[in-house]
């Protein structure tokens, strides 16, 4: 019998980003108070016991000094980049996505340098980068009325990992027009993340408010060789692809990332969730689950498993 683990794997860790690098290590980031932390671990399930380092502390005041949210770690063009949301302590209108760069081989070493805030046409949050056809694209959630107030997901071309191509277009890919995207008091599409498989690109996003028990994942899909800047390239699922499970006591499932098992044979979804309806957002915890694929080539994320469910360790991590 293979050893098992139980969720959550990290307590009080919202907006989880887990990346398996070519060095064999896993690198983890989440929204934490006061700065940006990277955790390095030799296993997926051992993140909580990994080596943690605070790599960025913002200035005490200024436009990017407060509310550091949803950091993502990317390896692009031979360097490390962190994309994160910050503001001046005010509201939605001051939120921007900032970029840090590090040219060390290990993101816990070297120096993280400020590259600036991306000049998105709209105030926004939750930036991520997609590579397609030899080009870099930036996706983020921009604030506005669609027609209800909230956020929608836009795409832009990039000139390099820290600069947007402001002449290359700014296209809306998905807006929160469906009822399940408008729970909790705002209409929300946020947290875009990219998954590739079976000749297709899947854009998985979070819908409704993060404090709502109905925070859930939606999905767009396009062919690998299509133009991501064209809205018609993408097909949108009319229903959530991952959502709460009252039977299992897991709510507000969202803001996810994807990773693979140590041996590269299994796909895993990483997400945060709350333990009860109406629970404080500070209780959002990071969870892991293996997922499979449907006959039509789309991902099958299943349902969130309960805290008492014994989950088989990822392949390659099993002893």
GUKOL-805281 format. One line per 5 residues: their letters; for each residue z, y, x of N, C-alpha, C. Coordinates in steps of 0.2 Angstrom, whole numbers, plus 5000, padded with zeros to 4 digits. Last residue first. Layout:
BEGIN
A = Z:Y:X:Z:Y:X:Z:Y:X; ... .
//
This chain:
BEGIN
XXXXX = 4993:5032:5037:4996:5028:5043:4997:5020:5041; 4981:5043:5033:4985:5037:5031:4987:5034:5037; 4972:5052:5036:4979:5054:5037:4983:5049:5036; 4961:5046:5033:4961:5048:5040:4968:5051:5041; 4961:5052:5016:4958:5047:5021:4958:5050:5028 .
XXXXX = 4976:5058:5010:4969:5059:5012:4967:5054:5017; 4988:5047:5001:4986:5052:5007:4979:5052:5008; 4989:5046:4984:4987:5043:4990:4985:5048:4995; 5002:5053:4975:4995:5054:4977:4994:5051:4983; 5013:5051:4962:5012:5049:4969:5004:5049:4970 .
XXXXX = 5019:5063:4951:5013:5059:4952:5012:5057:4960; 5027:5073:4948:5030:5066:4949:5025:5061:4951; 5020:5084:4945:5024:5084:4951:5027:5077:4953; 5004:5079:4939:5011:5081:4938:5014:5081:4945; 4987:5085:4942:4992:5080:4942:4999:5083:4942 .
XXXXX = 4975:5093:4933:4980:5094:4938:4985:5088:4937; 4960:5082:4930:4965:5086:4927:4971:5087:4933; 4943:5083:4937:4949:5080:4934:4954:5085:4931; 4933:5088:4944:4939:5090:4947:4945:5087:4943; 4918:5084:4948:4922:5082:4943:4929:5083:4946 .
XXXXX = 4903:5093:4952:4909:5091:4954:4913:5089:4947; 4886:5086:4949:4891:5091:4948:4898:5089:4950; 4877:5075:4948:4878:5079:4954:4883:5085:4954; 4877:5068:4937:4872:5073:4937:4873:5077:4943; 4888:5059:4938:4881:5056:4939:4876:5062:4940 .
XXXXX = 4901:5069:4947:4898:5066:4941:4891:5063:4942; 4912:5066:4960:4906:5069:4958:4903:5065:4952; 4930:5070:4963:4924:5066:4964:4918:5070:4961; 4944:5075:4973:4940:5075:4967:4933:5072:4968; 4962:5076:4977:4955:5073:4978:4951:5074:4972 .
XXXXX = 4972:5090:4977:4970:5084:4974:4963:5082:4976; 4986:5100:4981:4980:5097:4983:4978:5091:4978; 4994:5117:4978:4993:5109:4977:4986:5107:4979; 5006:5129:4980:4999:5127:4982:4999:5119:4981; 5013:5139:4967:5013:5135:4972:5007:5132:4974 .
XXXXX = 5021:5153:4959:5015:5150:4961:5015:5145:4967; 5032:5160:4958:5033:5153:4958:5027:5149:4959; 5029:5173:4955:5031:5172:4962:5033:5164:4963; 5026:5174:4942:5020:5173:4947:5022:5171:4954; 5037:5166:4931:5035:5171:4936:5030:5169:4941 .
XXXXX = 5030:5157:4917:5034:5157:4923:5032:5163:4927; 5023:5156:4905:5027:5162:4906:5031:5162:4912; 5024:5138:4906:5021:5144:4903:5026:5150:4903; 5027:5131:4922:5029:5132:4915:5025:5138:4912; 5024:5131:4935:5027:5125:4933:5029:5125:4925 .
XXXXX = 5007:5136:4941:5014:5137:4939:5017:5131:4935; 4997:5134:4955:4998:5133:4948:5006:5135:4947; 4982:5135:4966:4989:5136:4965:4990:5135:4957; 4973:5122:4976:4974:5127:4971:4981:5129:4970; 4960:5113:4983:4966:5116:4984:4967:5122:4979 .
XXXXX = 4951:5098:4982:4952:5105:4979:4959:5107:4981; 4942:5088:4993:4949:5090:4990:4948:5097:4988; 4932:5074:4997:4932:5081:4995:4939:5082:4991; 4931:5062:5010:4934:5064:5004:4934:5072:5003; 4927:5060:5023:4924:5056:5018:4926:5058:5011 .
XXXXX = 4933:5066:5035:4927:5069:5032:4924:5065:5026; 4945:5062:5040:4939:5058:5042:4933:5060:5039; 4953:5072:5033:4953:5071:5041:4947:5067:5043; 4944:5078:5019:4949:5074:5022:4948:5074:5030; 4940:5095:5016:4939:5088:5016:4944:5085:5020 .
XXXXX = 4942:5109:5003:4942:5106:5010:4940:5099:5010; 4942:5124:4994:4940:5117:4995:4940:5115:5002; 4952:5134:4984:4948:5133:4990:4946:5126:4990; 4957:5144:4969:4956:5138:4973:4952:5139:4980; 4963:5150:4957:4962:5153:4964:4962:5148:4969 .
XXXXX = 4972:5139:4946:4967:5143:4948:4967:5146:4956; 4981:5135:4932:4978:5132:4938:4972:5136:4940; 4992:5137:4923:4989:5143:4927:4986:5140:4933; 5002:5122:4925:4999:5128:4921:4996:5133:4926; 5008:5107:4922:5005:5111:4927:5001:5116:4923 .
XXXXX = 5014:5096:4914:5018:5101:4916:5015:5105:4922; 5006:5086:4909:5008:5085:4916:5012:5090:4919; 5003:5091:4897:5006:5084:4897:5009:5083:4904; 4997:5103:4900:5003:5103:4897:5007:5096:4897; 4987:5107:4912:4988:5101:4909:4996:5101:4906 .
XXXXX = 4974:5120:4914:4981:5118:4913:4981:5111:4910; 4958:5116:4922:4962:5120:4918:4969:5117:4917; 4941:5116:4926:4948:5114:4928:4953:5119:4925; 4930:5121:4921:4929:5115:4924:4936:5112:4927; 4928:5129:4904:4932:5128:4911:4930:5121:4914 .
XXXXX = 4911:5131:4898:4918:5129:4897:4922:5128:4904; 4898:5134:4901:4901:5137:4896:4909:5135:4894; 4893:5137:4918:4896:5132:4913:4900:5136:4907; 4878:5144:4922:4885:5145:4921:4888:5140:4916; 4866:5144:4935:4868:5142:4928:4875:5142:4927 .
XXXXX = 4856:5155:4944:4863:5152:4943:4863:5150:4936; 4844:5162:4945:4845:5156:4950:4851:5152:4948; 4845:5173:4938:4842:5167:4934:4843:5161:4939; 4850:5182:4947:4855:5180:4942:4852:5173:4939; 4847:5182:4964:4844:5182:4957:4848:5179:4952 .
XXXXX = 4853:5180:4975:4853:5187:4973:4850:5187:4966; 4850:5167:4980:4857:5168:4977:4858:5175:4974; 4836:5159:4977:4838:5165:4979:4845:5167:4976; 4836:5141:4981:4835:5146:4977:4838:5153:4980; 4839:5129:4988:4834:5134:4991:4832:5140:4986 .
XXXXX = 4850:5123:4981:4851:5125:4987:4846:5130:4990; 4851:5129:4964:4848:5124:4969:4849:5127:4976; 4868:5133:4957:4861:5134:4958:4858:5129:4963; 4881:5136:4945:4877:5131:4950:4870:5134:4951; 4898:5142:4942:4890:5143:4942:4887:5138:4947 .
XXXXX = 4913:5139:4933:4908:5137:4938:4901:5139:4937; 4931:5142:4932:4924:5141:4929:4919:5140:4935; 4948:5138:4930:4942:5138:4934:4935:5137:4930; 4961:5148:4923:4957:5142:4924:4951:5143:4928; 4975:5153:4915:4971:5154:4921:4968:5148:4922 .
XXXXX = 4984:5151:4904:4977:5149:4903:4973:5151:4909; 4996:5156:4907:4996:5149:4907:4989:5146:4907; 4994:5171:4916:4993:5168:4910:4993:5160:4911; 4994:5177:4928:5000:5176:4925:5000:5173:4919; 4980:5179:4931:4984:5174:4935:4991:5173:4932 .
XXXXX = 4969:5180:4916:4974:5183:4921:4978:5177:4925; 4953:5173:4917:4959:5175:4914:4964:5177:4919; 4947:5162:4930:4946:5166:4924:4952:5167:4921; 4939:5160:4946:4945:5159:4942:4944:5164:4936; 4925:5150:4951:4929:5156:4951:4935:5155:4946 .
XXXXX = 4913:5142:4962:4918:5141:4957:4923:5147:4957; 4897:5139:4963:4901:5145:4964:4907:5144:4959; 4888:5127:4972:4892:5129:4966:4897:5134:4968; 4872:5122:4976:4877:5127:4978:4881:5128:4972; 4864:5107:4980:4865:5112:4975:4871:5116:4978 .
XXXXX = 4861:5095:4986:4856:5100:4986:4857:5106:4981; 4874:5089:4986:4868:5086:4982:4863:5091:4981; 4884:5103:4989:4883:5096:4988:4877:5094:4984; 4896:5116:4992:4889:5113:4992:4889:5106:4992; 4905:5129:4985:4905:5122:4987:4898:5120:4987 .
XXXXX = 4914:5145:4987:4908:5141:4987:4909:5134:4989; 4923:5156:4976:4923:5151:4982:4917:5147:4981; 4930:5170:4969:4924:5166:4970:4925:5162:4976; 4941:5178:4962:4942:5172:4967:4936:5168:4968; 4937:5181:4944:4939:5183:4951:4939:5177:4956 .
XXXXX = 4935:5188:4929:4932:5183:4933:4933:5185:4940; 4944:5192:4915:4944:5192:4922:4939:5186:4924; 4951:5204:4904:4945:5199:4905:4944:5199:4912; 4968:5203:4900:4963:5206:4903:4957:5201:4903; 4978:5196:4892:4978:5203:4892:4972:5207:4896 .
XXXXX = 4978:5182:4892:4983:5186:4896:4983:5193:4896; 4960:5178:4893:4967:5176:4891:4972:5180:4895; 4946:5177:4895:4950:5184:4893:4957:5183:4890; 4940:5166:4896:4940:5170:4902:4944:5177:4901; 4939:5160:4884:4944:5157:4889:4944:5161:4895 .
XXXXX = 4929:5168:4878:4936:5168:4876:4941:5166:4881; 4917:5175:4889:4919:5170:4885:4927:5170:4883; 4914:5185:4898:4912:5187:4891:4915:5181:4886; 4916:5191:4912:4921:5187:4908:4919:5189:4900; 4901:5188:4922:4906:5193:4919:4910:5189:4914 .
XXXXX = 4892:5184:4936:4896:5182:4930:4901:5187:4928; 4884:5192:4945:4883:5185:4944:4886:5182:4937; 4877:5207:4948:4882:5204:4944:4880:5197:4943; 4872:5213:4964:4870:5209:4958:4876:5206:4955; 4865:5224:4973:4872:5223:4971:4871:5220:4964 .
XXXXX = 4854:5227:4988:4856:5225:4981:4863:5223:4980; 4852:5232:5000:4850:5225:4999:4851:5223:4992; 4858:5243:5005:4851:5244:5002:4848:5237:5000; 4869:5239:5011:4870:5243:5005:4863:5245:5002; 4875:5226:5018:4868:5229:5017:4868:5233:5011 .
XXXXX = 4891:5227:5025:4887:5226:5019:4880:5229:5020; 4899:5220:5039:4895:5226:5036:4891:5223:5030; 4905:5210:5045:4910:5215:5043:4906:5221:5040; 4895:5200:5049:4901:5198:5045:4906:5204:5043; 4880:5210:5045:4884:5206:5049:4891:5204:5046 .
XXXXX = 4874:5213:5033:4871:5214:5039:4874:5210:5045; 4874:5204:5018:4877:5207:5023:4873:5208:5029; 4870:5207:5000:4868:5204:5007:4873:5208:5012; 4881:5203:4986:4878:5208:4991:4876:5204:4997; 4887:5199:4970:4885:5197:4976:4881:5203:4980 .
XXXXX = 4902:5199:4959:4895:5202:4961:4894:5199:4968; 4911:5195:4944:4909:5193:4951:4902:5196:4953; 4922:5206:4936:4917:5202:4936:4914:5201:4943; 4937:5211:4928:4933:5210:4934:4928:5205:4933; 4942:5223:4915:4944:5217:4920:4939:5217:4926 .
XXXXX = 4939:5228:4898:4941:5229:4905:4944:5223:4909; 4925:5222:4890:4932:5222:4890:4934:5224:4897; 4911:5219:4891:4913:5226:4890:4921:5227:4890; 4916:5225:4904:4911:5220:4904:4910:5216:4897; 4921:5237:4915:4921:5235:4908:4915:5231:4907 .
XXXXX = 4929:5234:4931:4925:5238:4926:4926:5235:4919; 4930:5228:4948:4933:5230:4942:4928:5235:4938; 4923:5214:4956:4923:5221:4955:4926:5223:4948; 4925:5201:4967:4927:5203:4960:4928:5211:4960; 4912:5196:4978:4919:5199:4977:4919:5200:4969 .
XXXXX = 4903:5189:4992:4904:5189:4984:4911:5192:4983; 4890:5192:5003:4896:5193:5001:4897:5193:4994; 4880:5182:5014:4880:5185:5008:4888:5186:5006; 4869:5180:5028:4876:5180:5025:4876:5184:5019; 4855:5168:5031:4858:5175:5030:4865:5174:5027 .
XXXXX = 4850:5156:5031:4851:5159:5038:4853:5166:5037; 4851:5151:5018:4844:5153:5021:4845:5157:5027; 4867:5157:5017:4862:5153:5013:4855:5156:5016; 4885:5158:5017:4879:5157:5021:4873:5154:5017; 4896:5169:5009:4892:5163:5008:4886:5163:5013 .
XXXXX = 4913:5174:5009:4906:5175:5012:4903:5168:5011; 4923:5184:4998:4922:5178:5001:4915:5179:5004; 4937:5194:4991:4930:5194:4994:4930:5187:4998; 4947:5199:4981:4945:5192:4982:4938:5192:4985; 4942:5215:4973:4947:5210:4977:4943:5204:4978 .
XXXXX = 4938:5233:4971:4938:5226:4969:4943:5222:4974; 4927:5246:4966:4934:5244:4969:4935:5237:4967; 4910:5245:4970:4916:5245:4965:4922:5243:4968; 4902:5244:4981:4900:5249:4976:4906:5250:4971; 4910:5241:4996:4908:5239:4990:4907:5244:4985 .
XXXXX = 4912:5242:5011:4910:5248:5006:4907:5245:5000; 4926:5234:5018:4919:5234:5016:4917:5239:5010; 4936:5242:5030:4935:5240:5023:4928:5240:5021; 4937:5236:5047:4936:5241:5042:4937:5238:5035; 4941:5228:5058:4934:5230:5057:4932:5235:5052 .
XXXXX = 4955:5226:5069:4952:5229:5062:4945:5231:5062; 4957:5211:5077:4955:5218:5077:4953:5220:5070; 4969:5200:5084:4965:5201:5078:4964:5209:5078; 4968:5191:5099:4970:5197:5096:4966:5198:5089; 4974:5175:5104:4970:5181:5105:4972:5186:5100 .
XXXXX = 4979:5162:5092:4979:5165:5098:4974:5171:5098; 4976:5157:5080:4983:5159:5081:4984:5162:5088; 4963:5153:5080:4964:5159:5077:4972:5161:5077; 4956:5148:5095:4961:5147:5091:4963:5153:5087; 4946:5155:5103:4944:5149:5100:4949:5147:5094 .
XXXXX = 4945:5173:5099:4948:5167:5102:4946:5161:5099; 4940:5184:5093:4935:5180:5096:4938:5174:5100; 4943:5190:5077:4946:5188:5082:4941:5183:5086; 4944:5203:5064:4940:5199:5068:4944:5197:5074; 4946:5208:5047:4948:5207:5053:4944:5202:5057 .
XXXXX = 4942:5218:5033:4940:5213:5037:4943:5213:5044; 4946:5220:5015:4946:5222:5022:4944:5216:5027; 4942:5227:5000:4942:5220:5004:4941:5223:5011; 4953:5237:4989:4947:5236:4993:4948:5229:4997; 4959:5246:4976:4959:5240:4979:4952:5239:4983 .
XXXXX = 4961:5257:4968:4961:5258:4976:4961:5252:4979; 4960:5254:4955:4955:5258:4958:4955:5259:4965; 4971:5246:4952:4965:5243:4953:4960:5248:4957; 4985:5257:4959:4982:5252:4954:4975:5249:4956; 4994:5259:4974:4992:5261:4967:4990:5255:4963 .
XXXXX = 4995:5255:4987:5001:5255:4983:5000:5257:4975; 4983:5255:4992:4987:5260:4994:4994:5260:4990; 4978:5238:4995:4977:5245:4992:4982:5249:4995; 4968:5224:4999:4973:5228:5000:4972:5234:4996; 4962:5207:5002:4962:5213:4998:4968:5217:5000 .
XXXXX = 4953:5200:5016:4959:5201:5012:4958:5207:5008; 4946:5190:5028:4944:5194:5023:4950:5194:5018; 4945:5186:5045:4949:5186:5039:4947:5191:5034; 4935:5177:5056:4936:5183:5052:4941:5181:5047; 4931:5171:5073:4935:5171:5067:4935:5177:5063 .
XXXXX = 4914:5168:5079:4921:5171:5079:4925:5170:5073; 4902:5162:5078:4906:5161:5084:4912:5164:5085; 4897:5165:5066:4894:5168:5072:4898:5167:5078; 4912:5163:5058:4906:5165:5057:4903:5168:5064; 4925:5155:5050:4922:5155:5056:4914:5157:5055 .
XXXXX = 4937:5163:5040:4931:5161:5040:4929:5160:5048; 4951:5164:5028:4949:5163:5036:4942:5160:5036; 4957:5175:5016:4952:5170:5018:4951:5170:5025; 4970:5181:5006:4967:5181:5013:4963:5175:5013; 4976:5187:4994:4970:5182:4994:4967:5182:5001 .
XXXXX = 4982:5203:4997:4981:5198:4993:4976:5193:4995; 4994:5216:5000:4989:5211:5004:4988:5205:5000; 5000:5228:4995:4997:5222:4991:4992:5218:4994; 4997:5241:5007:5001:5238:5002:4997:5232:4998; 4988:5248:5015:4995:5247:5017:4999:5242:5013 .
XXXXX = 4976:5255:5015:4976:5248:5015:4983:5245:5017; 4978:5269:5015:4974:5266:5009:4974:5258:5009; 4996:5272:5019:4989:5273:5020:4985:5269:5014; 5010:5265:5028:5007:5269:5022:4999:5270:5024; 5013:5256:5038:5018:5257:5032:5015:5261:5026 .
XXXXX = 4999:5245:5042:5003:5251:5043:5008:5252:5037; 5002:5227:5041:4998:5233:5039:5003:5239:5041; 5001:5214:5052:5006:5218:5048:5003:5225:5047; 4995:5198:5056:4993:5205:5054:4999:5208:5050; 4999:5186:5059:4994:5188:5063:4992:5196:5062 .
XXXXX = 5012:5176:5060:5010:5182:5057:5005:5185:5061; 5011:5158:5060:5011:5164:5064:5009:5170:5060; 5017:5141:5060:5015:5147:5057:5015:5154:5061; 5013:5125:5061:5015:5131:5065:5012:5137:5062; 5019:5115:5047:5014:5117:5052:5017:5123:5056 .
XXXXX = 5025:5111:5036:5029:5110:5042:5024:5112:5048; 5016:5114:5026:5023:5117:5025:5026:5116:5032; 5006:5105:5029:5005:5112:5030:5012:5115:5030; 5004:5091:5027:5009:5093:5031:5009:5101:5033; 4992:5087:5021:4999:5087:5017:5005:5090:5021 .
XXXXX = 4983:5088:5031:4982:5092:5025:4989:5093:5021; 4988:5090:5049:4987:5086:5042:4986:5091:5036; 4990:5098:5059:4986:5092:5060:4985:5088:5054; 4990:5116:5056:4993:5109:5054:4988:5104:5056; 4994:5133:5056:4990:5127:5059:4993:5121:5058 .
XXXXX = 4994:5147:5046:4997:5141:5047:4993:5136:5050; 4994:5164:5046:4990:5158:5047:4995:5152:5049; 4998:5178:5036:5001:5173:5040:4995:5167:5041; 5000:5196:5034:4995:5190:5034:4997:5184:5039; 5013:5205:5025:5008:5204:5030:5003:5197:5029 .
XXXXX = 5021:5207:5014:5022:5210:5021:5017:5209:5026; 5021:5191:5006:5023:5198:5006:5024:5201:5013; 5006:5182:5004:5013:5182:5006:5015:5190:5007; 4994:5171:4999:4996:5178:4998:5004:5178:5000; 4989:5161:5013:4990:5162:5006:4993:5169:5005 .
XXXXX = 4980:5149:5024:4982:5156:5022:4984:5156:5015; 4978:5137:5036:4980:5138:5029:4982:5146:5029; 4969:5125:5044:4971:5132:5045:4972:5134:5037; 4969:5109:5052:4968:5113:5046:4972:5120:5047; 4960:5103:5067:4966:5106:5063:4964:5109:5057 .
XXXXX = 4948:5099:5072:4952:5094:5069:4958:5096:5066; 4939:5108:5077:4944:5106:5082:4949:5101:5079; 4932:5112:5066:4929:5107:5070:4934:5105:5076; 4944:5114:5053:4939:5117:5058:4937:5111:5062; 4947:5116:5036:4947:5111:5041:4942:5113:5047 .
XXXXX = 4956:5128:5027:4950:5126:5031:4951:5121:5036; 4962:5134:5013:4963:5129:5017:4957:5127:5021; 4971:5146:5004:4964:5145:5007:4966:5140:5013; 4978:5150:4988:4978:5146:4995:4971:5145:4997; 4986:5159:4979:4979:5161:4982:4978:5157:4988 .
XXXXX = 5003:5157:4984:4998:5159:4979:4991:5160:4983; 5017:5149:4986:5011:5151:4990:5005:5151:4986; 5029:5143:4983:5028:5150:4983:5023:5152:4988; 5028:5128:4993:5031:5132:4988:5029:5139:4989; 5015:5116:4996:5019:5123:4999:5021:5127:4993 .
XXXXX = 5012:5105:4989:5013:5104:4996:5016:5111:4999; 5020:5100:4973:5016:5105:4977:5017:5104:4984; 5013:5084:4974:5013:5091:4974:5019:5094:4971; 5017:5070:4986:5017:5073:4979:5016:5081:4980; 5010:5056:4994:5013:5062:4994:5013:5065:4987 .
XXXX = 5010:5039:5001:5008:5044:4996:5012:5051:4997; 5003:5025:5010:5008:5031:5009:5005:5036:5004; 4995:5011:5003:4995:5017:5007:5000:5022:5005; 5000:4994:5004:5000:5000:5000:5000:5006:5004 .
//
